[in-house]
Amino acid sequence: MKNIVVQKFGGTSVADTDKIKNVAKAVIKERNNGNDVVVVVSAMGHTTDYLVKMAKEISENPSSREMDMLLSTGEGVSIALLSMALQAQGCPAVSMNAIQVGIMTEKVHSKARIINIKTDKIRRHLDKGEVVVVAGFQGVTDDLEITTLGRGGSDTSAVALAGALNAIRCDIYTDVEGVYTTDPRVVPNASRLDEISYEEMLELARVGANVLHPRAVETAKQYKVPLRVRSTFKLDNLGTLILGVDEMELHRPVSGVASDLSQLRIVVCDVKDNPGTAAVLFNGLANENISVDMIIQSYARKALNTNDIAFTIDKGDLDKAMEILEKVKKDLEFSNVFVDDKIAKISIVGAGMIDRPGIAATMFKTLADLGINIKMISTSEIKISCIVAEDKAKEAVIGLHKVFHLDSEEIAEVKGDLPPEV
């Protein structure tokens, strides 16, 4: 039995027929390495955006079921065209949608999670020497309702398939050459990492790096599937390998810096300092599926028996959050609410910072030296995040990237040592 490699190609990689032919070459190259290949593709280019636009022209509030029926058609075009391209280049191939494969999901439209993947049909085609081209982003319930997986769905499809098939690797092909120490558009001499751990990649994905969706990384970690992020347009570049911490050769104190401008901060003032008040507020937000990122409760004002609670949420959830605050105002008896939508979350991530107490001090000193005020702080074993003013985000990223020696000309020389500032 041959080893199986799963390849995933995003919308930019299959944006037109010339690019689809180029993808076929990448698939054939992997097959010529002696591996069986399963390919997962997204819809072509901006197809999904176009389908959403048409739906909005028909109805201001289309049903989620019909949206899934509509959006799932985009991947059907891609898989058929890529199979044709492979066949035209002499490679036997077959396209399969979620129903044909058996990508089983929960009964939730627009953001379903995969429950199980049936691999029998795929394996039969692989045994016949065929490349199997699978539609990403979609699934099916046990009563044959079409579902979609939400943001990052095609990445998640590919990683889940790799896990179900016991693939030796899942390659995510995109328009970048791998995972960088920060956004190269912000820091031109950002370094491409040869390898990074699941934990580090997961944190980077959560704090603003857009290379992979957190769900895909979580799935890869769960099933111990090695991930490789590579460029569709530079096939000789091996990109970045994502694997377990124990398998990494080098643990840098800081592997990357990320910025996230998608959040805002809400401060609820003079909340009664009684047991259960925070539960009332955050249960209300949770019941509306509003994810809260950072939370700070200030020191209680003993004379007034009150304190302030500050938290961050996605900007798109503001209206819902304000409605909830209005509903719980009587219970919390707060005096006022302030909204700060001009913020950025700046984060440093690194598996090597667990035993390095000076990392946080270096981050805070760097921001202070740049005259950047910190509004909130949160930490984990491998991440430190700070909320700063939105217009200071770029300056903060550049400064932190430099102080932790992540510039391309320096990163090869660090070899896991602490930067001299610590």
C-alpha positions in Angstrom: 0.0 0.0 0.0 1.3 3.4 -1.0 1.5 6.4 1.4 -1.2 8.9 1.0 -0.7 12.7 0.7 -3.6 15.1 0.9 -3.2 18.4 -1.0 -5.4 21.4 -0.6 -5.7 24.3 -3.1 -7.5 27.5 -2.2 -9.5 29.8 -4.4 -6.6 31.9 -5.6 -4.8 28.7 -6.8 -7.8 27.6 -9.0 -8.9 31.1 -10.0 -8.9 30.4 -13.7 -8.3 27.6 -16.1 -4.6 28.3 -16.5 -4.1 28.1 -12.8 -6.1 24.9 -12.6 -3.7 23.4 -15.2 -0.8 24.6 -13.0 -2.4 22.9 -10.0 -2.7 19.7 -12.0 1.1 19.8 -12.5 1.6 20.1 -8.7 -0.7 17.1 -8.2 1.1 15.0 -10.8 4.5 15.9 -9.3 3.4 14.6 -5.9 2.0 11.4 -7.5 5.3 10.9 -9.4 7.0 10.8 -5.9 5.3 7.4 -5.5 2.4 8.6 -3.3 -1.4 8.2 -3.6 -2.9 11.7 -3.8 -6.2 13.1 -2.6 -6.8 16.7 -3.5 -9.2 19.1 -1.8 -10.2 22.3 -3.6 -12.1 25.5 -2.8 -14.4 27.4 -5.2 -12.7 29.3 -8.0 -11.5 32.8 -7.1 -14.3 35.0 -5.8 -17.1 32.6 -6.7 -18.4 32.4 -3.1 -18.5 36.2 -2.9 -20.4 36.3 -6.2 -22.9 33.7 -5.0 -23.5 35.6 -1.7 -24.1 38.8 -3.7 -26.7 37.1 -5.9 -28.4 35.7 -2.8 -28.6 39.1 -1.2 -30.1 40.5 -4.4 -32.9 37.9 -4.1 -33.5 38.2 -0.4 -32.2 40.4 2.4 -32.3 37.4 4.8 -32.0 34.1 2.8 -32.4 30.9 4.8 -29.2 29.2 5.9 -30.3 25.9 4.3 -30.6 27.5 0.9 -27.4 29.4 1.3 -25.6 26.1 1.9 -27.2 24.6 -1.2 -26.1 27.6 -3.2 -22.5 28.0 -1.8 -21.8 24.3 -2.2 -22.1 24.6 -6.0 -18.8 26.6 -6.2 -16.6 23.6 -5.2 -18.5 21.4 -7.7 -17.1 23.5 -10.6 -13.6 23.4 -9.3 -13.4 19.6 -8.7 -14.8 18.8 -12.1 -12.4 21.2 -14.0 -9.4 20.0 -12.0 -10.2 16.3 -12.7 -10.5 17.2 -16.5 -7.1 19.0 -16.3 -5.5 15.9 -14.7 -7.0 13.6 -17.3 -5.9 15.9 -20.1 -2.3 15.6 -18.8 -2.5 11.8 -18.7 -3.3 11.3 -15.0 -6.4 9.3 -14.1 -8.6 11.2 -11.8 -12.2 11.3 -10.4 -14.1 14.2 -8.7 -16.3 13.6 -5.7 -18.5 15.9 -3.6 -19.3 15.6 0.1 -22.2 13.3 -0.5 -20.3 10.9 -2.7 -17.4 10.7 -0.3 -19.5 10.6 2.9 -18.2 13.7 4.8 -20.7 13.5 7.6 -21.4 16.6 9.7 -23.7 17.8 12.5 -27.1 19.2 11.5 -26.0 22.8 11.5 -26.1 25.1 8.5 -23.3 27.5 7.5 -20.9 26.4 10.3 -21.2 22.6 10.6 -18.5 20.5 12.2 -17.3 17.2 10.7 -18.4 14.1 12.7 -17.1 11.3 10.5 -15.6 10.7 7.1 -16.3 7.5 5.2 -13.1 6.5 3.3 -14.2 3.3 1.5 -15.0 5.0 -1.9 -11.8 7.1 -1.8 -9.7 4.1 -1.1 -11.3 2.1 -3.9 -10.4 4.9 -6.4 -6.9 5.1 -5.0 -6.4 1.4 -5.4 -7.3 1.8 -9.1 -4.5 4.3 -9.4 -6.7 7.4 -9.6 -6.2 10.8 -8.0 -9.3 11.7 -6.0 -10.4 15.3 -6.2 -12.7 16.2 -3.3 -14.9 19.3 -2.8 -13.8 21.2 0.3 -16.0 23.4 2.6 -19.0 21.1 2.4 -20.5 18.1 4.2 -23.7 16.2 4.5 -25.9 15.1 7.4 -27.2 11.6 8.0 -30.5 12.6 6.3 -28.7 14.0 3.2 -28.9 17.7 4.0 -26.1 19.7 2.4 -24.0 21.7 5.0 -21.1 24.1 4.8 -18.3 24.3 7.3 -17.9 28.1 7.6 -14.7 30.0 7.6 -11.6 27.9 6.9 -13.8 25.1 5.8 -11.7 23.8 2.9 -8.6 23.7 5.1 -10.5 21.8 7.7 -11.9 19.4 5.1 -8.4 18.6 3.9 -6.9 18.0 7.4 -9.9 15.9 8.5 -9.5 13.8 5.3 -5.8 13.4 6.0 -6.6 12.2 9.5 -9.3 9.8 8.4 -7.0 8.3 5.7 -3.9 8.2 7.9 -2.1 10.3 5.4 1.6 11.0 6.0 1.1 14.7 5.4 -1.4 17.4 4.4 0.0 20.1 2.1 -1.9 23.4 2.1 -1.1 25.3 -1.1 -1.8 29.0 -1.1 -0.4 32.2 -2.6 2.3 32.7 0.1 5.4 30.6 0.5 4.8 29.5 4.0 4.4 30.8 7.6 6.3 34.0 8.3 7.5 35.5 11.6 5.0 38.4 10.8 3.1 39.8 7.9 5.6 40.6 5.2 3.5 43.5 4.1 4.2 45.1 7.4 7.8 44.0 7.8 9.4 43.3 4.4 12.3 41.3 5.8 10.1 39.0 7.8 11.5 35.4 7.8 9.8 32.3 6.5 9.9 29.6 9.2 11.1 26.2 8.2 9.0 24.6 10.9 6.6 25.6 13.7 4.6 23.7 16.3 0.8 23.1 16.2 0.5 25.1 19.4 2.4 28.1 18.0 0.5 28.0 14.7 -2.8 27.8 16.6 -2.0 30.8 18.7 -0.8 32.8 15.6 -4.0 31.8 13.8 -6.1 33.0 16.7 -4.3 36.3 17.1 -4.4 37.5 13.5 -2.2 35.4 11.2 -4.4 34.5 8.2 -2.4 31.7 6.7 -4.5 28.9 8.3 -7.8 28.8 10.1 -7.6 27.7 13.8 -10.1 24.9 13.2 -7.8 23.3 10.7 -4.8 23.5 13.0 -6.8 22.1 15.9 -7.8 19.2 13.7 -4.2 18.6 12.6 -3.1 18.6 16.2 -5.8 16.2 17.3 -5.0 13.6 14.6 -1.2 14.3 14.6 -1.3 15.1 10.9 1.9 16.9 9.8 0.9 20.1 7.9 2.9 21.9 5.3 2.0 25.4 4.0 3.5 25.9 0.5 3.1 28.1 -2.5 1.1 26.9 -5.5 3.3 29.0 -7.7 6.7 28.0 -6.4 6.5 24.2 -6.3 10.2 23.7 -5.5 9.8 25.6 -2.2 8.9 23.3 0.6 7.3 26.1 2.7 6.7 25.6 6.4 6.2 22.3 8.2 3.8 22.3 11.2 4.2 19.5 13.6 4.2 18.5 17.3 6.5 20.4 19.8 8.4 17.2 20.6 9.3 16.7 17.0 10.8 20.2 16.5 14.5 20.7 16.3 14.5 24.2 17.7 12.4 26.0 20.2 12.8 29.8 19.7 11.8 32.1 22.5 9.5 33.9 20.1 8.5 32.5 16.7 6.2 35.2 15.4 4.5 38.5 15.9 0.9 39.1 14.9 -1.6 42.0 14.9 -5.4 41.8 14.9 -7.5 44.8 14.0 -10.8 43.0 14.0 -11.7 43.5 17.7 -13.0 46.3 19.8 -13.0 46.9 23.6 -16.1 47.4 25.7 -15.8 48.9 29.3 -18.8 48.4 31.6 -18.4 51.0 34.4 -19.4 50.8 38.0 -20.7 47.2 38.0 -21.9 46.0 41.4 -19.2 44.0 43.1 -21.4 41.0 44.0 -20.9 37.3 43.4 -22.5 36.3 40.0 -22.5 39.7 38.3 -19.8 38.7 35.8 -21.7 35.4 35.1 -24.8 37.4 34.2 -22.9 39.5 31.7 -20.9 36.7 30.0 -23.7 34.2 30.0 -25.7 36.7 28.1 -23.0 37.1 25.6 -22.4 33.3 25.3 -26.1 32.7 24.7 -25.8 34.9 21.6 -22.7 33.1 20.4 -20.5 36.1 21.0 -16.9 35.1 21.7 -15.1 37.1 24.3 -11.3 37.3 24.0 -9.6 39.3 26.7 -11.2 40.2 30.0 -10.1 42.6 32.8 -12.0 43.3 36.0 -10.6 46.3 37.8 -9.9 46.6 41.6 -13.1 47.0 43.5 -14.1 50.5 44.8 -15.0 49.5 48.4 -16.8 52.7 49.2 -19.2 52.2 46.3 -19.0 48.4 46.1 -18.4 48.6 42.4 -15.7 47.9 39.8 -15.3 48.1 36.0 -15.3 45.2 33.6 -13.5 45.5 30.3 -13.5 42.9 27.5 -12.9 42.5 23.8 -15.1 41.1 21.1 -15.2 41.0 17.3 -16.4 44.3 15.8 -19.2 42.5 13.9 -20.7 41.5 17.3 -21.1 45.1 18.7 -24.8 45.6 18.0 -25.7 42.2 19.6 -23.5 42.9 22.6 -25.1 46.3 23.2 -28.5 44.7 23.1 -27.4 42.2 25.7 -26.0 44.9 27.9 -29.3 46.8 27.8 -31.1 43.6 28.8 -28.8 43.0 31.8 -28.5 46.6 32.9 -31.1 46.2 35.7 -29.2 43.2 37.2 -25.7 44.8 36.9 -26.7 48.3 37.8 -23.7 49.7 35.8 -23.4 53.5 35.3 -22.1 53.7 31.7 -20.6 51.7 28.8 -17.6 52.9 26.7 -16.8 51.4 23.4 -13.2 51.7 21.9 -13.2 50.5 18.3 -9.8 51.9 17.5 -7.7 49.2 19.0 -5.3 46.5 17.8 -4.3 43.3 19.5 -0.5 42.8 19.3 0.8 39.3 20.2 4.1 37.5 20.4 4.0 33.7 20.2 6.7 31.1 20.9 7.0 27.6 22.4 10.3 28.6 23.9 9.0 31.4 26.1 7.6 29.0 28.8 10.8 29.0 30.8 11.9 32.5 29.8 10.5 35.0 32.4 12.3 38.0 30.7 10.2 37.7 27.5 7.2 39.7 28.9 9.5 42.4 30.3 11.2 42.8 26.9 7.9 43.1 25.1 6.6 45.7 27.6 9.8 47.7 27.6 9.9 47.7 23.8 6.4 49.1 23.6 7.2 51.7 26.3 10.3 52.9 24.5 8.1 53.4 21.4 5.7 55.5 23.4 2.9 52.9 22.9 0.5 52.6 25.8 -0.8 49.2 26.8 -4.6 49.0 27.5 -5.0 45.3 28.3 -2.8 42.3 28.7 -3.4 38.5 28.4 -0.9 35.7 28.6 -0.7 31.9 28.1 2.3 29.6 28.3 3.3 30.4 24.7 1.6 33.8 24.0 1.5 37.3 25.3 -1.1 39.7 23.8 -1.4 43.5 24.4 -4.2 45.8 23.3 -2.8 49.1 22.0 -4.1 52.0 19.9 -5.0 51.0 16.3 -2.7 53.6 14.8 0.3 52.2 16.7 -0.1 48.6 15.5 2.4 48.7 12.6 5.0 50.5 14.7 4.5 47.9 17.5 4.9 44.9 15.1 8.1 46.3 13.6 9.6 47.1 17.0 8.8 43.7 18.5 9.9 41.8 15.4 13.3 43.6 15.6 13.9 43.2 19.3 13.3 39.5 19.2 15.7 39.1 16.3 13.1 37.8 13.8 14.4 39.7 10.8 15.5 37.5 8.0 19.2 38.3 8.3 19.2 37.6 12.0 16.8 34.6 12.7 19.3 32.0 11.4 21.8 33.2 14.0 19.7 33.1 17.1 19.6 29.3 17.7 17.1 29.6 20.5 19.1 32.0 22.7 17.5 34.9 24.5 17.8 38.3 22.8 20.4 40.5 24.6 17.7 42.9 25.8 16.2 40.3 28.2 
